[in-house]
Amino acid sequence: VMGKGIMGTNTPAPVRVCVLALANHCVFGVGMAAGFQLAA
């Protein structure tokens, strides 16, 4: 699932892959924001 990006739409379960990619991006973004807040 990781690393498929836009090509995830060509997989057997495109909705699942896209939702997992979106969730992964959200978690990464929240982690980065928390890191910047702690560093500032």
Backbone as JSON Lines, residues from 0, in Angstrom:
{"i":0,"aa":"V","n":[0.84,-1.19,0.0],"ca":[0.0,0.0,0.0],"c":[0.88,1.25,0.0]}
{"i":1,"aa":"M","n":[1.97,1.19,0.73],"ca":[2.84,2.36,0.82],"c":[3.52,2.62,-0.52]}
{"i":2,"aa":"G","n":[3.59,3.89,-0.9],"ca":[4.33,4.27,-2.08],"c":[3.56,4.18,-3.39]}
{"i":3,"aa":"K","n":[2.29,3.82,-3.35],"ca":[1.54,3.71,-4.59],"c":[1.08,5.08,-5.1]}
{"i":4,"aa":"G","n":[0.76,5.99,-4.2],"ca":[0.35,7.33,-4.6],"c":[-0.84,7.31,-5.55]}
{"i":5,"aa":"I","n":[-0.75,8.09,-6.61],"ca":[-1.85,8.2,-7.56],"c":[-2.07,6.89,-8.3]}
{"i":6,"aa":"M","n":[-1.04,6.06,-8.4],"ca":[-1.18,4.77,-9.06],"c":[-2.0,3.79,-8.22]}
{"i":7,"aa":"G","n":[-2.3,4.17,-6.99],"ca":[-3.14,3.34,-6.15],"c":[-4.53,3.15,-6.71]}
{"i":8,"aa":"T","n":[-4.94,4.03,-7.62],"ca":[-6.26,3.88,-8.24],"c":[-6.31,2.67,-9.16]}
{"i":9,"aa":"N","n":[-5.15,2.14,-9.54],"ca":[-5.11,0.96,-10.42],"c":[-5.07,-0.35,-9.64]}
{"i":10,"aa":"T","n":[-5.11,-0.29,-8.31],"ca":[-5.06,-1.5,-7.5],"c":[-6.45,-2.13,-7.39]}
{"i":11,"aa":"P","n":[-6.54,-3.37,-6.91],"ca":[-7.84,-4.03,-6.77],"c":[-8.78,-3.31,-5.79]}
{"i":12,"aa":"A","n":[-8.23,-2.62,-4.79],"ca":[-9.06,-1.9,-3.8],"c":[-8.64,-0.43,-3.77]}
{"i":13,"aa":"P","n":[-8.99,0.35,-4.81],"ca":[-8.48,1.72,-4.9],"c":[-8.94,2.64,-3.77]}
{"i":14,"aa":"V","n":[-10.17,2.47,-3.3],"ca":[-10.66,3.34,-2.24],"c":[-9.86,3.1,-0.96]}
{"i":15,"aa":"R","n":[-9.62,1.84,-0.65],"ca":[-8.84,1.5,0.55],"c":[-7.44,2.08,0.47]}
{"i":16,"aa":"V","n":[-6.8,1.95,-0.67],"ca":[-5.44,2.45,-0.84],"c":[-5.41,3.97,-0.7]}
{"i":17,"aa":"C","n":[-6.36,4.65,-1.31],"ca":[-6.39,6.11,-1.25],"c":[-6.69,6.6,0.17]}
{"i":18,"aa":"V","n":[-7.59,5.93,0.88],"ca":[-7.9,6.31,2.26],"c":[-6.69,6.09,3.15]}
{"i":19,"aa":"L","n":[-5.99,4.97,2.96],"ca":[-4.78,4.72,3.76],"c":[-3.7,5.75,3.45]}
{"i":20,"aa":"A","n":[-3.55,6.14,2.19],"ca":[-2.56,7.15,1.83],"c":[-2.92,8.49,2.47]}
{"i":21,"aa":"L","n":[-4.2,8.85,2.45],"ca":[-4.64,10.1,3.07],"c":[-4.39,10.07,4.57]}
{"i":22,"aa":"A","n":[-4.73,8.96,5.22],"ca":[-4.51,8.84,6.66],"c":[-3.02,8.93,6.98]}
{"i":23,"aa":"N","n":[-2.2,8.3,6.16],"ca":[-0.76,8.33,6.37],"c":[-0.23,9.76,6.26]}
{"i":24,"aa":"H","n":[-0.69,10.51,5.27],"ca":[-0.27,11.89,5.11],"c":[-0.72,12.74,6.31]}
{"i":25,"aa":"C","n":[-1.94,12.5,6.79],"ca":[-2.45,13.27,7.93],"c":[-1.62,13.0,9.18]}
{"i":26,"aa":"V","n":[-1.31,11.74,9.44],"ca":[-0.51,11.4,10.62],"c":[0.87,12.02,10.51]}
{"i":27,"aa":"F","n":[1.48,11.95,9.35],"ca":[2.8,12.53,9.15],"c":[2.76,14.05,9.35]}
{"i":28,"aa":"G","n":[1.73,14.71,8.81],"ca":[1.59,16.15,8.97],"c":[1.4,16.57,10.42]}
{"i":29,"aa":"V","n":[0.59,15.83,11.15],"ca":[0.38,16.14,12.57],"c":[1.67,15.94,13.34]}
{"i":30,"aa":"G","n":[2.41,14.89,13.01],"ca":[3.69,14.65,13.67],"c":[4.69,15.76,13.39]}
{"i":31,"aa":"M","n":[4.73,16.24,12.16],"ca":[5.63,17.35,11.82],"c":[5.22,18.62,12.56]}
{"i":32,"aa":"A","n":[3.92,18.9,12.6],"ca":[3.45,20.09,13.3],"c":[3.79,20.02,14.78]}
{"i":33,"aa":"A","n":[3.61,18.86,15.39],"ca":[3.94,18.7,16.81],"c":[5.43,18.89,17.02]}
{"i":34,"aa":"G","n":[6.23,18.36,16.12],"ca":[7.68,18.52,16.23],"c":[8.1,19.97,16.15]}
{"i":35,"aa":"F","n":[7.51,20.71,15.23],"ca":[7.84,22.13,15.1],"c":[7.39,22.92,16.33]}
{"i":36,"aa":"Q","n":[6.24,22.54,16.89],"ca":[5.76,23.23,18.09],"c":[6.69,22.98,19.27]}
{"i":37,"aa":"L","n":[7.18,21.76,19.39],"ca":[8.07,21.43,20.49],"c":[9.45,22.07,20.31]}
{"i":38,"aa":"A","n":[9.88,22.23,19.08],"ca":[11.2,22.8,18.81],"c":[11.21,24.32,18.94]}
{"i":39,"aa":"A","n":[10.06,24.94,18.8],"ca":[10.0,26.41,18.81],"c":[10.02,26.99,20.21]}
